[in-house]
Amino acid sequence: MANRKDNLVPFDRREARKWTRVADYWPDADAHIASVGWAKPGSVGDYAIPRRPDQLRKESRRGLMLPVVAVLAAVLLSLWGSGALQTKSDPARGQSAKSSGLVFGLCSEGGLTNCVASGDSFYLGGKTVRIAGIEAPQLYGAACPKEVALGRQSAAKLQMLLNSGEIETTRVSQDLDRYGLLLRSVSVNGKDVGQAMMDAGVARGIGDLTRSWC
């Protein structure tokens, strides 16, 4: 029975436990292992790669830029608060020019020096002036025959007003319209031309652009 137990558990014997230690293969291993300078546990930061001088200069410049930018921002805010950087009003705004003794024809009949192009625009000294605040039916590019007829009436009304006395054109906040025409408030003998055109029913306020003339 004992022999059978030895057959089942052969490694319980003393001979089977031999050659299981380092010392069994290397008798003086402990002395050699003790003399090895093993590296101690550490972090990646302990072995940082030295930085090049040019990298150090760049980082130094970035560090100096932060306070400079902060100072500049503070100066700009101070100037803005004092109004020094705020946009000033156009000195030409409100300037007016007067003309008298001029004779206006219709541009459709020839002549572009002083003539009426439509109920809201005319040539004055060869420059196209758009009357601010109104919209008139067009002669060119009209959407229907009714607009063409209204455009002729509107142009004739403006021609009559411009030929009735002294013309004064006053610059408004917006110098040019979307087509590049001079945008001006126009009056004749002190009476507003735009309002007179609307009162006659041949022009309308600029806010009514969505309404068709047809």
PyMOL commands that place a pseudoatom at each C-alpha (Angstrom):
pseudoatom trace, name=CA, resn=MET, resi=1, chain=A, elem=C, hetatm=0, pos=[0.000, 0.000, 0.000]
pseudoatom trace, name=CA, resn=ALA, resi=2, chain=A, elem=C, hetatm=0, pos=[2.914, 2.298, 0.780]
pseudoatom trace, name=CA, resn=ASN, resi=3, chain=A, elem=C, hetatm=0, pos=[4.454, 1.530, -2.582]
pseudoatom trace, name=CA, resn=ARG, resi=4, chain=A, elem=C, hetatm=0, pos=[1.157, 2.375, -4.258]
pseudoatom trace, name=CA, resn=LYS, resi=5, chain=A, elem=C, hetatm=0, pos=[1.054, 5.706, -2.416]
pseudoatom trace, name=CA, resn=ASP, resi=6, chain=A, elem=C, hetatm=0, pos=[4.579, 6.464, -3.598]
pseudoatom trace, name=CA, resn=ASN, resi=7, chain=A, elem=C, hetatm=0, pos=[3.499, 5.725, -7.162]
pseudoatom trace, name=CA, resn=LEU, resi=8, chain=A, elem=C, hetatm=0, pos=[0.496, 8.060, -6.861]
pseudoatom trace, name=CA, resn=VAL, resi=9, chain=A, elem=C, hetatm=0, pos=[2.406, 10.886, -5.217]
pseudoatom trace, name=CA, resn=PRO, resi=10, chain=A, elem=C, hetatm=0, pos=[5.963, 10.506, -6.459]
pseudoatom trace, name=CA, resn=PHE, resi=11, chain=A, elem=C, hetatm=0, pos=[6.920, 14.157, -5.801]
pseudoatom trace, name=CA, resn=ASP, resi=12, chain=A, elem=C, hetatm=0, pos=[6.386, 13.822, -2.038]
pseudoatom trace, name=CA, resn=ARG, resi=13, chain=A, elem=C, hetatm=0, pos=[9.731, 12.152, -1.829]
pseudoatom trace, name=CA, resn=ARG, resi=14, chain=A, elem=C, hetatm=0, pos=[12.781, 14.127, -0.759]
pseudoatom trace, name=CA, resn=GLU, resi=15, chain=A, elem=C, hetatm=0, pos=[14.685, 13.280, -3.963]
pseudoatom trace, name=CA, resn=ALA, resi=16, chain=A, elem=C, hetatm=0, pos=[11.952, 14.772, -6.159]
pseudoatom trace, name=CA, resn=ARG, resi=17, chain=A, elem=C, hetatm=0, pos=[12.228, 18.182, -4.451]
pseudoatom trace, name=CA, resn=LYS, resi=18, chain=A, elem=C, hetatm=0, pos=[15.855, 18.652, -5.496]
pseudoatom trace, name=CA, resn=TRP, resi=19, chain=A, elem=C, hetatm=0, pos=[16.855, 21.228, -8.217]
pseudoatom trace, name=CA, resn=THR, resi=20, chain=A, elem=C, hetatm=0, pos=[14.031, 23.578, -7.371]
pseudoatom trace, name=CA, resn=ARG, resi=21, chain=A, elem=C, hetatm=0, pos=[16.134, 26.520, -6.122]
pseudoatom trace, name=CA, resn=VAL, resi=22, chain=A, elem=C, hetatm=0, pos=[18.613, 28.791, -7.873]
pseudoatom trace, name=CA, resn=ALA, resi=23, chain=A, elem=C, hetatm=0, pos=[21.258, 27.709, -5.408]
pseudoatom trace, name=CA, resn=ASP, resi=24, chain=A, elem=C, hetatm=0, pos=[20.873, 24.126, -6.686]
pseudoatom trace, name=CA, resn=TYR, resi=25, chain=A, elem=C, hetatm=0, pos=[22.183, 25.318, -10.072]
pseudoatom trace, name=CA, resn=TRP, resi=26, chain=A, elem=C, hetatm=0, pos=[24.361, 28.270, -8.942]
pseudoatom trace, name=CA, resn=PRO, resi=27, chain=A, elem=C, hetatm=0, pos=[25.770, 27.646, -5.462]
pseudoatom trace, name=CA, resn=ASP, resi=28, chain=A, elem=C, hetatm=0, pos=[27.062, 31.203, -4.850]
pseudoatom trace, name=CA, resn=ALA, resi=29, chain=A, elem=C, hetatm=0, pos=[24.134, 32.991, -6.612]
pseudoatom trace, name=CA, resn=ASP, resi=30, chain=A, elem=C, hetatm=0, pos=[23.002, 34.873, -3.495]
pseudoatom trace, name=CA, resn=ALA, resi=31, chain=A, elem=C, hetatm=0, pos=[26.321, 36.711, -3.192]
pseudoatom trace, name=CA, resn=HIS, resi=32, chain=A, elem=C, hetatm=0, pos=[26.296, 37.749, -6.852]
pseudoatom trace, name=CA, resn=ILE, resi=33, chain=A, elem=C, hetatm=0, pos=[22.623, 38.849, -6.868]
pseudoatom trace, name=CA, resn=ALA, resi=34, chain=A, elem=C, hetatm=0, pos=[23.120, 40.955, -3.748]
pseudoatom trace, name=CA, resn=SER, resi=35, chain=A, elem=C, hetatm=0, pos=[25.900, 42.940, -5.439]
pseudoatom trace, name=CA, resn=VAL, resi=36, chain=A, elem=C, hetatm=0, pos=[23.729, 43.949, -8.460]
pseudoatom trace, name=CA, resn=GLY, resi=37, chain=A, elem=C, hetatm=0, pos=[22.509, 47.604, -8.361]
pseudoatom trace, name=CA, resn=TRP, resi=38, chain=A, elem=C, hetatm=0, pos=[18.886, 47.104, -9.299]
pseudoatom trace, name=CA, resn=ALA, resi=39, chain=A, elem=C, hetatm=0, pos=[16.947, 50.176, -10.512]
pseudoatom trace, name=CA, resn=LYS, resi=40, chain=A, elem=C, hetatm=0, pos=[14.422, 51.507, -8.045]
pseudoatom trace, name=CA, resn=PRO, resi=41, chain=A, elem=C, hetatm=0, pos=[10.783, 52.006, -9.103]
pseudoatom trace, name=CA, resn=GLY, resi=42, chain=A, elem=C, hetatm=0, pos=[10.190, 55.488, -10.511]
pseudoatom trace, name=CA, resn=SER, resi=43, chain=A, elem=C, hetatm=0, pos=[8.095, 57.561, -12.949]
pseudoatom trace, name=CA, resn=VAL, resi=44, chain=A, elem=C, hetatm=0, pos=[8.633, 58.744, -16.492]
pseudoatom trace, name=CA, resn=GLY, resi=45, chain=A, elem=C, hetatm=0, pos=[9.359, 62.217, -15.143]
pseudoatom trace, name=CA, resn=ASP, resi=46, chain=A, elem=C, hetatm=0, pos=[12.474, 60.909, -13.414]
pseudoatom trace, name=CA, resn=TYR, resi=47, chain=A, elem=C, hetatm=0, pos=[13.956, 60.163, -16.828]
pseudoatom trace, name=CA, resn=ALA, resi=48, chain=A, elem=C, hetatm=0, pos=[12.943, 63.346, -18.697]
pseudoatom trace, name=CA, resn=ILE, resi=49, chain=A, elem=C, hetatm=0, pos=[14.807, 64.081, -21.920]
pseudoatom trace, name=CA, resn=PRO, resi=50, chain=A, elem=C, hetatm=0, pos=[16.900, 67.252, -21.648]
pseudoatom trace, name=CA, resn=ARG, resi=51, chain=A, elem=C, hetatm=0, pos=[15.411, 70.136, -23.661]
pseudoatom trace, name=CA, resn=ARG, resi=52, chain=A, elem=C, hetatm=0, pos=[17.327, 71.823, -26.407]
pseudoatom trace, name=CA, resn=PRO, resi=53, chain=A, elem=C, hetatm=0, pos=[18.323, 75.488, -25.973]
pseudoatom trace, name=CA, resn=ASP, resi=54, chain=A, elem=C, hetatm=0, pos=[16.038, 76.599, -28.820]
pseudoatom trace, name=CA, resn=GLN, resi=55, chain=A, elem=C, hetatm=0, pos=[13.062, 74.973, -27.103]
pseudoatom trace, name=CA, resn=LEU, resi=56, chain=A, elem=C, hetatm=0, pos=[13.896, 76.810, -23.888]
pseudoatom trace, name=CA, resn=ARG, resi=57, chain=A, elem=C, hetatm=0, pos=[14.054, 80.120, -25.785]
pseudoatom trace, name=CA, resn=LYS, resi=58, chain=A, elem=C, hetatm=0, pos=[10.657, 79.534, -27.404]
pseudoatom trace, name=CA, resn=GLU, resi=59, chain=A, elem=C, hetatm=0, pos=[9.045, 78.728, -24.063]
pseudoatom trace, name=CA, resn=SER, resi=60, chain=A, elem=C, hetatm=0, pos=[10.650, 81.815, -22.558]
pseudoatom trace, name=CA, resn=ARG, resi=61, chain=A, elem=C, hetatm=0, pos=[9.200, 83.980, -25.341]
pseudoatom trace, name=CA, resn=ARG, resi=62, chain=A, elem=C, hetatm=0, pos=[5.745, 82.508, -24.873]
pseudoatom trace, name=CA, resn=GLY, resi=63, chain=A, elem=C, hetatm=0, pos=[5.972, 83.233, -21.187]
pseudoatom trace, name=CA, resn=LEU, resi=64, chain=A, elem=C, hetatm=0, pos=[6.871, 86.866, -21.883]
pseudoatom trace, name=CA, resn=MET, resi=65, chain=A, elem=C, hetatm=0, pos=[4.078, 87.321, -24.454]
pseudoatom trace, name=CA, resn=LEU, resi=66, chain=A, elem=C, hetatm=0, pos=[1.289, 86.630, -21.969]
pseudoatom trace, name=CA, resn=PRO, resi=67, chain=A, elem=C, hetatm=0, pos=[1.855, 89.728, -19.807]
pseudoatom trace, name=CA, resn=VAL, resi=68, chain=A, elem=C, hetatm=0, pos=[2.447, 91.872, -22.924]
pseudoatom trace, name=CA, resn=VAL, resi=69, chain=A, elem=C, hetatm=0, pos=[-0.864, 90.774, -24.449]
pseudoatom trace, name=CA, resn=ALA, resi=70, chain=A, elem=C, hetatm=0, pos=[-2.633, 91.390, -21.158]
pseudoatom trace, name=CA, resn=VAL, resi=71, chain=A, elem=C, hetatm=0, pos=[-1.235, 94.938, -20.976]
pseudoatom trace, name=CA, resn=LEU, resi=72, chain=A, elem=C, hetatm=0, pos=[-2.227, 95.678, -24.588]
pseudoatom trace, name=CA, resn=ALA, resi=73, chain=A, elem=C, hetatm=0, pos=[-5.743, 94.380, -23.990]
pseudoatom trace, name=CA, resn=ALA, resi=74, chain=A, elem=C, hetatm=0, pos=[-6.075, 96.602, -20.919]
pseudoatom trace, name=CA, resn=VAL, resi=75, chain=A, elem=C, hetatm=0, pos=[-4.883, 99.643, -22.906]
pseudoatom trace, name=CA, resn=LEU, resi=76, chain=A, elem=C, hetatm=0, pos=[-7.321, 98.962, -25.748]
pseudoatom trace, name=CA, resn=LEU, resi=77, chain=A, elem=C, hetatm=0, pos=[-10.215, 98.558, -23.337]
pseudoatom trace, name=CA, resn=SER, resi=78, chain=A, elem=C, hetatm=0, pos=[-9.260, 101.814, -21.660]
pseudoatom trace, name=CA, resn=LEU, resi=79, chain=A, elem=C, hetatm=0, pos=[-9.134, 103.651, -24.985]
pseudoatom trace, name=CA, resn=TRP, resi=80, chain=A, elem=C, hetatm=0, pos=[-12.461, 102.174, -26.054]
pseudoatom trace, name=CA, resn=GLY, resi=81, chain=A, elem=C, hetatm=0, pos=[-14.073, 103.205, -22.793]
pseudoatom trace, name=CA, resn=SER, resi=82, chain=A, elem=C, hetatm=0, pos=[-12.798, 106.750, -23.225]
pseudoatom trace, name=CA, resn=GLY, resi=83, chain=A, elem=C, hetatm=0, pos=[-14.279, 106.874, -26.742]
pseudoatom trace, name=CA, resn=ALA, resi=84, chain=A, elem=C, hetatm=0, pos=[-10.954, 107.344, -28.510]
pseudoatom trace, name=CA, resn=LEU, resi=85, chain=A, elem=C, hetatm=0, pos=[-11.461, 104.220, -30.652]
pseudoatom trace, name=CA, resn=GLN, resi=86, chain=A, elem=C, hetatm=0, pos=[-15.156, 104.600, -31.267]
pseudoatom trace, name=CA, resn=THR, resi=87, chain=A, elem=C, hetatm=0, pos=[-16.265, 105.470, -34.770]
pseudoatom trace, name=CA, resn=LYS, resi=88, chain=A, elem=C, hetatm=0, pos=[-16.928, 109.142, -35.107]
pseudoatom trace, name=CA, resn=SER, resi=89, chain=A, elem=C, hetatm=0, pos=[-19.822, 110.456, -37.108]
pseudoatom trace, name=CA, resn=ASP, resi=90, chain=A, elem=C, hetatm=0, pos=[-19.150, 111.347, -40.694]
pseudoatom trace, name=CA, resn=PRO, resi=91, chain=A, elem=C, hetatm=0, pos=[-18.230, 115.053, -40.776]
pseudoatom trace, name=CA, resn=ALA, resi=92, chain=A, elem=C, hetatm=0, pos=[-19.882, 115.306, -44.185]
pseudoatom trace, name=CA, resn=ARG, resi=93, chain=A, elem=C, hetatm=0, pos=[-23.232, 114.142, -42.827]
pseudoatom trace, name=CA, resn=GLY, resi=94, chain=A, elem=C, hetatm=0, pos=[-25.784, 116.933, -42.938]
pseudoatom trace, name=CA, resn=GLN, resi=95, chain=A, elem=C, hetatm=0, pos=[-23.834, 118.936, -45.517]
pseudoatom trace, name=CA, resn=SER, resi=96, chain=A, elem=C, hetatm=0, pos=[-26.068, 120.397, -48.167]
pseudoatom trace, name=CA, resn=ALA, resi=97, chain=A, elem=C, hetatm=0, pos=[-25.651, 121.891, -51.618]
pseudoatom trace, name=CA, resn=LYS, resi=98, chain=A, elem=C, hetatm=0, pos=[-28.011, 124.288, -53.319]
pseudoatom trace, name=CA, resn=SER, resi=99, chain=A, elem=C, hetatm=0, pos=[-28.639, 124.720, -57.026]
pseudoatom trace, name=CA, resn=SER, resi=100, chain=A, elem=C, hetatm=0, pos=[-30.870, 127.232, -58.765]
pseudoatom trace, name=CA, resn=GLY, resi=101, chain=A, elem=C, hetatm=0, pos=[-31.734, 128.150, -62.311]
pseudoatom trace, name=CA, resn=LEU, resi=102, chain=A, elem=C, hetatm=0, pos=[-31.399, 124.556, -63.536]
pseudoatom trace, name=CA, resn=VAL, resi=103, chain=A, elem=C, hetatm=0, pos=[-33.681, 123.035, -66.141]
pseudoatom trace, name=CA, resn=PHE, resi=104, chain=A, elem=C, hetatm=0, pos=[-34.420, 119.302, -65.913]
pseudoatom trace, name=CA, resn=GLY, resi=105, chain=A, elem=C, hetatm=0, pos=[-35.592, 117.189, -68.801]
pseudoatom trace, name=CA, resn=LEU, resi=106, chain=A, elem=C, hetatm=0, pos=[-36.359, 113.470, -68.923]
pseudoatom trace, name=CA, resn=CYS, resi=107, chain=A, elem=C, hetatm=0, pos=[-33.379, 111.176, -69.321]
pseudoatom trace, name=CA, resn=SER, resi=108, chain=A, elem=C, hetatm=0, pos=[-35.454, 108.951, -71.610]
pseudoatom trace, name=CA, resn=GLU, resi=109, chain=A, elem=C, hetatm=0, pos=[-35.658, 111.880, -74.062]
pseudoatom trace, name=CA, resn=GLY, resi=110, chain=A, elem=C, hetatm=0, pos=[-31.893, 112.442, -74.095]
pseudoatom trace, name=CA, resn=GLY, resi=111, chain=A, elem=C, hetatm=0, pos=[-29.362, 114.341, -72.032]
pseudoatom trace, name=CA, resn=LEU, resi=112, chain=A, elem=C, hetatm=0, pos=[-27.679, 113.141, -68.808]
pseudoatom trace, name=CA, resn=THR, resi=113, chain=A, elem=C, hetatm=0, pos=[-26.319, 116.355, -67.253]
pseudoatom trace, name=CA, resn=ASN, resi=114, chain=A, elem=C, hetatm=0, pos=[-29.561, 117.423, -65.526]
pseudoatom trace, name=CA, resn=CYS, resi=115, chain=A, elem=C, hetatm=0, pos=[-32.455, 115.058, -66.157]
pseudoatom trace, name=CA, resn=VAL, resi=116, chain=A, elem=C, hetatm=0, pos=[-34.992, 112.861, -64.388]
pseudoatom trace, name=CA, resn=ALA, resi=117, chain=A, elem=C, hetatm=0, pos=[-34.424, 109.102, -64.655]
pseudoatom trace, name=CA, resn=SER, resi=118, chain=A, elem=C, hetatm=0, pos=[-37.404, 107.978, -62.560]
pseudoatom trace, name=CA, resn=GLY, resi=119, chain=A, elem=C, hetatm=0, pos=[-39.657, 109.185, -59.805]
pseudoatom trace, name=CA, resn=ASP, resi=120, chain=A, elem=C, hetatm=0, pos=[-36.945, 108.672, -57.181]
pseudoatom trace, name=CA, resn=SER, resi=121, chain=A, elem=C, hetatm=0, pos=[-33.697, 109.395, -59.039]
pseudoatom trace, name=CA, resn=PHE, resi=122, chain=A, elem=C, hetatm=0, pos=[-32.277, 112.128, -61.240]
pseudoatom trace, name=CA, resn=TYR, resi=123, chain=A, elem=C, hetatm=0, pos=[-29.004, 113.351, -62.712]
pseudoatom trace, name=CA, resn=LEU, resi=124, chain=A, elem=C, hetatm=0, pos=[-27.575, 116.531, -61.216]
pseudoatom trace, name=CA, resn=GLY, resi=125, chain=A, elem=C, hetatm=0, pos=[-24.398, 117.839, -62.840]
pseudoatom trace, name=CA, resn=GLY, resi=126, chain=A, elem=C, hetatm=0, pos=[-23.789, 114.430, -64.377]
pseudoatom trace, name=CA, resn=LYS, resi=127, chain=A, elem=C, hetatm=0, pos=[-24.102, 112.580, -61.029]
pseudoatom trace, name=CA, resn=THR, resi=128, chain=A, elem=C, hetatm=0, pos=[-27.015, 110.307, -60.202]
pseudoatom trace, name=CA, resn=VAL, resi=129, chain=A, elem=C, hetatm=0, pos=[-28.926, 111.285, -57.052]
pseudoatom trace, name=CA, resn=ARG, resi=130, chain=A, elem=C, hetatm=0, pos=[-31.356, 108.939, -55.323]
pseudoatom trace, name=CA, resn=ILE, resi=131, chain=A, elem=C, hetatm=0, pos=[-34.009, 110.572, -53.153]
pseudoatom trace, name=CA, resn=ALA, resi=132, chain=A, elem=C, hetatm=0, pos=[-33.724, 109.105, -49.644]
pseudoatom trace, name=CA, resn=GLY, resi=133, chain=A, elem=C, hetatm=0, pos=[-36.718, 107.488, -48.009]
pseudoatom trace, name=CA, resn=ILE, resi=134, chain=A, elem=C, hetatm=0, pos=[-38.924, 106.823, -51.037]
pseudoatom trace, name=CA, resn=GLU, resi=135, chain=A, elem=C, hetatm=0, pos=[-39.428, 104.208, -53.761]
pseudoatom trace, name=CA, resn=ALA, resi=136, chain=A, elem=C, hetatm=0, pos=[-41.054, 105.056, -57.103]
pseudoatom trace, name=CA, resn=PRO, resi=137, chain=A, elem=C, hetatm=0, pos=[-42.348, 102.858, -59.950]
pseudoatom trace, name=CA, resn=GLN, resi=138, chain=A, elem=C, hetatm=0, pos=[-39.682, 102.195, -62.540]
pseudoatom trace, name=CA, resn=LEU, resi=139, chain=A, elem=C, hetatm=0, pos=[-39.598, 102.952, -66.239]
pseudoatom trace, name=CA, resn=TYR, resi=140, chain=A, elem=C, hetatm=0, pos=[-36.847, 100.408, -66.922]
pseudoatom trace, name=CA, resn=GLY, resi=141, chain=A, elem=C, hetatm=0, pos=[-37.309, 96.849, -65.728]
pseudoatom trace, name=CA, resn=ALA, resi=142, chain=A, elem=C, hetatm=0, pos=[-40.954, 97.369, -64.808]
pseudoatom trace, name=CA, resn=ALA, resi=143, chain=A, elem=C, hetatm=0, pos=[-42.905, 94.269, -63.807]
pseudoatom trace, name=CA, resn=CYS, resi=144, chain=A, elem=C, hetatm=0, pos=[-46.065, 95.152, -65.761]
pseudoatom trace, name=CA, resn=PRO, resi=145, chain=A, elem=C, hetatm=0, pos=[-47.558, 97.819, -68.084]
pseudoatom trace, name=CA, resn=LYS, resi=146, chain=A, elem=C, hetatm=0, pos=[-49.267, 99.460, -65.104]
pseudoatom trace, name=CA, resn=GLU, resi=147, chain=A, elem=C, hetatm=0, pos=[-45.914, 100.097, -63.460]
pseudoatom trace, name=CA, resn=VAL, resi=148, chain=A, elem=C, hetatm=0, pos=[-44.605, 101.636, -66.698]
pseudoatom trace, name=CA, resn=ALA, resi=149, chain=A, elem=C, hetatm=0, pos=[-47.536, 104.056, -66.790]
pseudoatom trace, name=CA, resn=LEU, resi=150, chain=A, elem=C, hetatm=0, pos=[-47.088, 104.938, -63.120]
pseudoatom trace, name=CA, resn=GLY, resi=151, chain=A, elem=C, hetatm=0, pos=[-43.356, 105.330, -63.705]
pseudoatom trace, name=CA, resn=ARG, resi=152, chain=A, elem=C, hetatm=0, pos=[-43.983, 107.949, -66.398]
pseudoatom trace, name=CA, resn=GLN, resi=153, chain=A, elem=C, hetatm=0, pos=[-46.344, 109.865, -64.113]
pseudoatom trace, name=CA, resn=SER, resi=154, chain=A, elem=C, hetatm=0, pos=[-43.843, 109.703, -61.266]
pseudoatom trace, name=CA, resn=ALA, resi=155, chain=A, elem=C, hetatm=0, pos=[-40.960, 110.930, -63.428]
pseudoatom trace, name=CA, resn=ALA, resi=156, chain=A, elem=C, hetatm=0, pos=[-43.066, 113.794, -64.791]
pseudoatom trace, name=CA, resn=LYS, resi=157, chain=A, elem=C, hetatm=0, pos=[-44.047, 114.840, -61.262]
pseudoatom trace, name=CA, resn=LEU, resi=158, chain=A, elem=C, hetatm=0, pos=[-40.407, 114.863, -60.106]
pseudoatom trace, name=CA, resn=GLN, resi=159, chain=A, elem=C, hetatm=0, pos=[-39.414, 116.855, -63.199]
pseudoatom trace, name=CA, resn=MET, resi=160, chain=A, elem=C, hetatm=0, pos=[-42.024, 119.477, -62.397]
pseudoatom trace, name=CA, resn=LEU, resi=161, chain=A, elem=C, hetatm=0, pos=[-40.879, 119.751, -58.772]
pseudoatom trace, name=CA, resn=LEU, resi=162, chain=A, elem=C, hetatm=0, pos=[-37.196, 120.075, -59.650]
pseudoatom trace, name=CA, resn=ASN, resi=163, chain=A, elem=C, hetatm=0, pos=[-37.939, 122.804, -62.212]
pseudoatom trace, name=CA, resn=SER, resi=164, chain=A, elem=C, hetatm=0, pos=[-40.054, 124.801, -59.774]
pseudoatom trace, name=CA, resn=GLY, resi=165, chain=A, elem=C, hetatm=0, pos=[-37.328, 126.508, -57.736]
pseudoatom trace, name=CA, resn=GLU, resi=166, chain=A, elem=C, hetatm=0, pos=[-34.081, 126.249, -55.804]
pseudoatom trace, name=CA, resn=ILE, resi=167, chain=A, elem=C, hetatm=0, pos=[-32.916, 122.671, -55.217]
pseudoatom trace, name=CA, resn=GLU, resi=168, chain=A, elem=C, hetatm=0, pos=[-31.159, 121.681, -52.022]
pseudoatom trace, name=CA, resn=THR, resi=169, chain=A, elem=C, hetatm=0, pos=[-29.602, 118.225, -51.573]
pseudoatom trace, name=CA, resn=THR, resi=170, chain=A, elem=C, hetatm=0, pos=[-28.587, 117.162, -48.060]
pseudoatom trace, name=CA, resn=ARG, resi=171, chain=A, elem=C, hetatm=0, pos=[-26.332, 114.244, -47.254]
pseudoatom trace, name=CA, resn=VAL, resi=172, chain=A, elem=C, hetatm=0, pos=[-27.868, 111.568, -44.990]
pseudoatom trace, name=CA, resn=SER, resi=173, chain=A, elem=C, hetatm=0, pos=[-26.241, 108.944, -42.782]
pseudoatom trace, name=CA, resn=GLN, resi=174, chain=A, elem=C, hetatm=0, pos=[-25.830, 106.540, -45.714]
pseudoatom trace, name=CA, resn=ASP, resi=175, chain=A, elem=C, hetatm=0, pos=[-23.863, 108.148, -48.521]
pseudoatom trace, name=CA, resn=LEU, resi=176, chain=A, elem=C, hetatm=0, pos=[-24.625, 105.580, -51.253]
pseudoatom trace, name=CA, resn=ASP, resi=177, chain=A, elem=C, hetatm=0, pos=[-27.521, 103.230, -51.879]
pseudoatom trace, name=CA, resn=ARG, resi=178, chain=A, elem=C, hetatm=0, pos=[-27.123, 99.560, -52.783]
pseudoatom trace, name=CA, resn=TYR, resi=179, chain=A, elem=C, hetatm=0, pos=[-26.660, 100.472, -56.452]
pseudoatom trace, name=CA, resn=GLY, resi=180, chain=A, elem=C, hetatm=0, pos=[-23.909, 103.006, -55.752]
pseudoatom trace, name=CA, resn=LEU, resi=181, chain=A, elem=C, hetatm=0, pos=[-26.106, 106.080, -56.286]
pseudoatom trace, name=CA, resn=LEU, resi=182, chain=A, elem=C, hetatm=0, pos=[-25.741, 109.190, -54.139]
pseudoatom trace, name=CA, resn=LEU, resi=183, chain=A, elem=C, hetatm=0, pos=[-28.392, 108.991, -51.443]
pseudoatom trace, name=CA, resn=ARG, resi=184, chain=A, elem=C, hetatm=0, pos=[-29.683, 112.458, -50.571]
pseudoatom trace, name=CA, resn=SER, resi=185, chain=A, elem=C, hetatm=0, pos=[-32.579, 114.217, -48.933]
pseudoatom trace, name=CA, resn=VAL, resi=186, chain=A, elem=C, hetatm=0, pos=[-33.933, 116.616, -51.571]
pseudoatom trace, name=CA, resn=SER, resi=187, chain=A, elem=C, hetatm=0, pos=[-36.009, 119.745, -51.137]
pseudoatom trace, name=CA, resn=VAL, resi=188, chain=A, elem=C, hetatm=0, pos=[-37.217, 122.478, -53.499]
pseudoatom trace, name=CA, resn=ASN, resi=189, chain=A, elem=C, hetatm=0, pos=[-37.828, 125.945, -52.069]
pseudoatom trace, name=CA, resn=GLY, resi=190, chain=A, elem=C, hetatm=0, pos=[-37.591, 124.419, -48.613]
pseudoatom trace, name=CA, resn=LYS, resi=191, chain=A, elem=C, hetatm=0, pos=[-40.249, 121.727, -49.238]
pseudoatom trace, name=CA, resn=ASP, resi=192, chain=A, elem=C, hetatm=0, pos=[-39.330, 118.043, -49.003]
pseudoatom trace, name=CA, resn=VAL, resi=193, chain=A, elem=C, hetatm=0, pos=[-39.523, 116.426, -52.444]
pseudoatom trace, name=CA, resn=GLY, resi=194, chain=A, elem=C, hetatm=0, pos=[-39.889, 112.868, -51.148]
pseudoatom trace, name=CA, resn=GLN, resi=195, chain=A, elem=C, hetatm=0, pos=[-42.920, 113.764, -49.067]
pseudoatom trace, name=CA, resn=ALA, resi=196, chain=A, elem=C, hetatm=0, pos=[-44.439, 115.687, -51.972]
pseudoatom trace, name=CA, resn=MET, resi=197, chain=A, elem=C, hetatm=0, pos=[-44.031, 112.639, -54.230]
pseudoatom trace, name=CA, resn=MET, resi=198, chain=A, elem=C, hetatm=0, pos=[-45.747, 110.389, -51.689]
pseudoatom trace, name=CA, resn=ASP, resi=199, chain=A, elem=C, hetatm=0, pos=[-48.550, 112.893, -51.160]
pseudoatom trace, name=CA, resn=ALA, resi=200, chain=A, elem=C, hetatm=0, pos=[-49.157, 112.883, -54.924]
pseudoatom trace, name=CA, resn=GLY, resi=201, chain=A, elem=C, hetatm=0, pos=[-49.419, 109.066, -54.909]
pseudoatom trace, name=CA, resn=VAL, resi=202, chain=A, elem=C, hetatm=0, pos=[-46.538, 108.555, -57.340]
pseudoatom trace, name=CA, resn=ALA, resi=203, chain=A, elem=C, hetatm=0, pos=[-44.085, 107.237, -54.752]
pseudoatom trace, name=CA, resn=ARG, resi=204, chain=A, elem=C, hetatm=0, pos=[-44.194, 105.361, -51.465]
pseudoatom trace, name=CA, resn=GLY, resi=205, chain=A, elem=C, hetatm=0, pos=[-42.106, 104.999, -48.350]
pseudoatom trace, name=CA, resn=ILE, resi=206, chain=A, elem=C, hetatm=0, pos=[-39.012, 102.853, -48.568]
pseudoatom trace, name=CA, resn=GLY, resi=207, chain=A, elem=C, hetatm=0, pos=[-40.570, 100.380, -46.116]
pseudoatom trace, name=CA, resn=ASP, resi=208, chain=A, elem=C, hetatm=0, pos=[-43.245, 99.385, -48.653]
pseudoatom trace, name=CA, resn=LEU, resi=209, chain=A, elem=C, hetatm=0, pos=[-40.869, 97.644, -51.078]
pseudoatom trace, name=CA, resn=THR, resi=210, chain=A, elem=C, hetatm=0, pos=[-42.751, 94.336, -50.837]
pseudoatom trace, name=CA, resn=ARG, resi=211, chain=A, elem=C, hetatm=0, pos=[-45.917, 95.850, -52.328]
pseudoatom trace, name=CA, resn=SER, resi=212, chain=A, elem=C, hetatm=0, pos=[-46.136, 95.514, -56.093]
pseudoatom trace, name=CA, resn=TRP, resi=213, chain=A, elem=C, hetatm=0, pos=[-46.993, 98.432, -58.388]
pseudoatom trace, name=CA, resn=CYS, resi=214, chain=A, elem=C, hetatm=0, pos=[-48.942, 96.087, -60.661]
for i in range(1, 214): cmd.bond("trace and resi %d" % i, "trace and resi %d" % (i + 1))
show_as sticks, trace
zoom trace
